[in-house]
Amino acid sequence: MKNFYASFGVDDAVAARCEAVAEGLRDRFEAIDAVAEYNQARVLRAMQRCRVDAGCFAGSTGYGYDDIGRDTLERVYAEVFHTEAALVRPQLVCGTHALAVALGANLLPGDELLSPVGKPYDTLEEVIGIRPSPCSLAEYGVSYRQVDLLPGGGFDYEGIRAAITPRTKLVTIQRSKGYALRPTLSVERIGELIAFCKSIKPDLLCMVDNCYGEFVEASEPSDAGADMVVGSLIKNPGGGLAPIGGYICGTKQCVGRCAYRLSAPGLGQEVGASLDVKTSLYQGFFLAPVTVSGALKGAVFAAKLYEGLGFRVLPDGSESRHDIIQAIELGSAERLVAFCEGIQSAAPVDSYVKPVPAPMPGYDSPVIMAAGAFVQGSSIELSADGPLRPPYSVFFQGGLTWFHAKTGIVMSLQKLWEKGLITL
Ligand SMILES: *Cc1c(COP(=O)(O)O)cnc(C)c1O
């Protein structure tokens, strides 16, 4: 490995520092593997119970009537998430779309949406209409209220109680921190929040934005009372193989409405050809528990490494994990750019390009994104990004294997080192 590092241009001081950190992580990695083993068994059992067979992989075209493979895959998801129903479709083009469908399908004019965990992910601002946008929920007469987390990261229970009115119809809870510097919520904490909201208004629908959280723990928010859990297939549950798609798992009532919103009233879940993507969706879901474990190891390694260099990292190197994202407050635009250059230079695809900050649809400040992925934009593959605004935090995630995640992080440190932006 020493020679390999040298051929990647890694200085001895950088390599030595990284190896020392990796050595100290054996116990953490064992715990991560134990969760992966359990989740692997859950997925395997679901596939067996749903009698997945070769016929499920056959493509479908046109309307997609009687697409047994599509319907079986949805039963597999429902089985793993312990929900009555699931919508798992390539026609859900990304996570934002899946969330927009789930919200739009279950909120009617006059209803109010509540986020009791602060500002939602950037792209949802336009979906909701926090930033005015054509076709937002606000345009359709759905109002929005938000209760921020308390300074220590706790739930503002009194604020939430006061914010729930007879109009409040749906509560949206984002599990992962997104581009915010707040703790990610554990399934247990999400369960407490859902129970509290429902104790005030029992008919509230609770939706969890589960992006980046799938398979990190041994249970999912649907085990903790969520009516819908929503996510992207080019993140955790696609296992790196899904080329497109999103999922919504939940109650029959909620998921049924989502299907009508996605296709058309009256058509619902019965239409939607899956073309030739099904094998990748099945195989990716099968591999996802282990893929996620590799990404988690990378995140823990990055946290330990950068924490040791004096940077503020979130989560820190020792705390328990509830998503695969690692935030590192780099404190300057130069460091943020250098970090991303390092990740990019370690990619199997597009390793020769240099990432630069640019405006992105859905985001309100320039964003730098480093990724050299087999599936474009996939962030279960090794990727790093961050908005160019103080405190210049990089959000690092993914890695189809732990070894690749490690290489990327080593390269990030190398770039910071060779530009004189850190001392070792
Ligand atoms: C990625 C992400 C989304 C949006 O997903 P896209 O697939 O990028 O549209 C929403 N919420 C959270 C927390 C995310 O991480």
The ligand as an SDF file (V2000), in Angstrom:
LIG
                    3D

 15 15  0  0  0  0  0  0  0  0999 V2000
  -30.4490   14.2850   -0.9740 C   0  0  0  0  0  0  0  0  0  0  0  0
  -31.5090   14.7440   -0.0800 C   0  0  0  0  0  0  0  0  0  0  0  0
  -32.7500   15.1630   -0.5580 C   0  0  0  0  0  0  0  0  0  0  0  0
  -33.0470   15.3270   -2.0060 C   0  0  0  0  0  0  0  0  0  0  0  0
  -32.6910   14.2980   -2.7950 O   0  0  0  0  0  0  0  0  0  0  0  0
  -32.2860   14.4870   -4.3400 P   0  0  0  0  0  0  0  0  0  0  0  0
  -32.2450   13.0990   -4.7940 O   0  0  0  0  0  0  0  0  0  0  0  0
  -30.9700   15.1810   -4.3740 O   0  0  0  0  0  0  0  0  0  0  0  0
  -33.3570   15.2820   -4.9710 O   0  0  0  0  0  0  0  0  0  0  0  0
  -33.7110   15.4950    0.3680 C   0  0  0  0  0  0  0  0  0  0  0  0
  -33.4570   15.4610    1.6740 N   0  0  0  0  0  0  0  0  0  0  0  0
  -32.2840   15.0870    2.1730 C   0  0  0  0  0  0  0  0  0  0  0  0
  -32.0650   15.0680    3.6490 C   0  0  0  0  0  0  0  0  0  0  0  0
  -31.2640   14.7080    1.3220 C   0  0  0  0  0  0  0  0  0  0  0  0
  -30.1050   14.3280    1.7970 O   0  0  0  0  0  0  0  0  0  0  0  0
  1  2  1  0
  2  3  1  0
  2 14  2  0
  3  4  1  0
  3 10  2  0
  4  5  1  0
  5  6  1  0
  6  7  2  0
  6  8  1  0
  6  9  1  0
 10 11  1  0
 11 12  2  0
 12 13  1  0
 12 14  1  0
 14 15  1  0
M  END
$$$$
